Amino acid sequence: MGINKSSLDSKCNQNSSGGGFETSYIIWDQRIISLDTEDIKSNYKGYFGFKDYYQFPIAHKFGHNVGNVPIIGHSDEYHDDSHINGGFKQDYPSIMNAGNELRKRHLDYILNQLNTMLPNTTFYLI
């Protein structure tokens, strides 16, 4: 599973000020993260559930980096496919949907990894 990096390198998006920026992406299994300076700026995602949503793209990419990727069970939460969105399509404020709010479920991969590292120790999210 991966992304054809050469096709991404040639893609350029348009930001609100008219300048171009590169498409950000991660390739989980190769531990590659590509970000753009525009990722730290708030980005309008749309009008959902009677509210406008803005997101910092870097926060969403962080979500992918901590385990919200399809190859380990869940990913973006805005897809129409419930196998991908995990049933959270309506959770618009979620960092993996249209907002910036972190959920406990977004940290389950990290929690699972921590629980394999120390014998007789169990980590919990509270």
C-alpha positions as CSV (number, residue, x, y, z in Angstrom):
1,M,0.0,0.0,0.0
2,G,1.4,3.4,-0.9
3,I,1.2,6.5,-2.9
4,N,2.9,7.2,-6.2
5,K,5.1,10.0,-5.0
6,S,6.0,11.2,-8.5
7,S,2.3,11.9,-9.3
8,L,2.0,13.9,-6.0
9,D,5.1,15.9,-6.7
10,S,3.6,17.4,-9.8
11,K,0.2,18.2,-8.1
12,C,-0.2,21.7,-6.9
13,N,-3.3,23.2,-5.1
14,Q,-4.5,26.8,-5.0
15,N,-4.8,28.5,-1.6
16,S,-7.1,31.4,-0.8
17,S,-4.4,34.0,-1.5
18,G,-3.8,32.6,-5.0
19,G,-0.4,31.0,-4.3
20,G,0.3,27.3,-4.9
21,F,1.2,24.7,-2.4
22,E,2.1,21.0,-2.6
23,T,-0.4,18.3,-1.7
24,S,0.5,16.9,1.8
25,Y,0.5,13.2,2.3
26,I,1.9,10.4,4.4
27,I,3.0,6.9,3.3
28,W,2.4,5.0,6.6
29,D,4.3,1.8,5.8
30,Q,7.4,3.7,4.6
31,R,7.3,6.3,7.4
32,I,7.2,9.2,5.0
33,I,5.5,12.5,5.9
34,S,5.3,15.3,3.4
35,L,3.9,18.6,4.6
36,D,3.6,22.1,3.2
37,T,3.9,25.4,5.0
38,E,0.2,26.1,4.1
39,D,-0.7,23.2,6.5
40,I,-0.4,25.4,9.5
41,K,-3.1,27.8,8.2
42,S,-6.8,27.3,9.0
43,N,-8.6,25.8,6.0
44,Y,-12.4,26.0,5.3
45,K,-13.8,22.5,5.1
46,G,-17.5,23.2,4.6
47,Y,-20.9,23.7,6.1
48,F,-22.1,20.6,8.0
49,G,-24.7,20.2,10.6
50,F,-25.7,23.9,10.6
51,K,-22.1,25.1,11.2
52,D,-19.1,26.2,9.2
53,Y,-16.0,24.1,9.8
54,Y,-12.4,25.1,9.6
55,Q,-9.5,22.8,10.1
56,F,-5.7,23.0,10.4
57,P,-4.5,20.5,7.8
58,I,-1.4,19.7,10.0
59,A,-3.7,18.5,12.8
60,H,-5.5,16.1,10.4
61,K,-2.1,14.8,9.1
62,F,-1.0,14.3,12.7
63,G,-4.1,12.1,13.1
64,H,-2.8,9.9,10.3
65,N,0.7,9.8,11.8
66,V,-0.6,8.5,15.1
67,G,-2.4,5.5,13.5
68,N,-5.6,6.7,11.7
69,V,-4.8,4.9,8.5
70,P,-6.8,2.2,6.7
71,I,-4.1,-0.5,6.9
72,I,-4.5,-0.7,10.7
73,G,-8.3,-0.4,10.8
74,H,-9.6,3.1,10.5
75,S,-8.8,6.4,8.7
76,D,-10.6,9.5,7.6
77,E,-14.1,9.9,9.1
78,Y,-15.6,11.9,6.3
79,H,-15.9,9.2,3.7
80,D,-19.3,7.8,2.7
81,D,-18.0,4.2,3.2
82,S,-18.7,3.2,6.8
83,H,-15.9,0.6,6.6
84,I,-13.5,3.6,6.2
85,N,-15.2,6.2,8.4
86,G,-15.9,3.8,11.3
87,G,-19.4,5.1,11.6
88,F,-18.2,8.6,12.5
89,K,-19.2,10.5,9.3
90,Q,-21.5,12.8,11.3
91,D,-18.8,13.7,13.9
92,Y,-17.9,16.9,12.0
93,P,-15.8,18.5,14.8
94,S,-13.5,15.4,14.7
95,I,-9.9,16.0,13.7
96,M,-10.2,13.1,11.2
97,N,-13.4,14.6,9.7
98,A,-13.8,18.4,9.2
99,G,-12.7,19.8,12.6
100,N,-9.8,20.0,15.0
101,E,-11.1,18.0,18.0
102,L,-9.1,15.0,19.1
103,R,-11.1,11.9,20.2
104,K,-10.0,9.0,22.3
105,R,-10.5,6.7,19.3
106,H,-7.8,8.7,17.5
107,L,-5.2,7.5,20.0
108,D,-6.1,3.8,20.1
109,Y,-3.1,2.8,18.0
110,I,-0.7,4.6,20.3
111,L,-2.4,3.1,23.3
112,N,-2.1,-0.4,21.8
113,Q,1.6,0.1,21.1
114,L,2.2,1.4,24.6
115,N,0.5,-1.6,26.1
116,T,3.0,-3.9,24.3
117,M,6.1,-2.2,25.6
118,L,6.1,-2.7,29.4
119,P,5.3,-6.1,31.0
120,N,2.7,-6.0,33.7
121,T,1.7,-2.4,32.8
122,T,-1.5,-1.2,31.2
123,F,-2.1,2.2,29.8
124,Y,-5.6,3.8,29.7
125,L,-7.1,6.9,28.2
126,I,-9.2,8.8,30.7
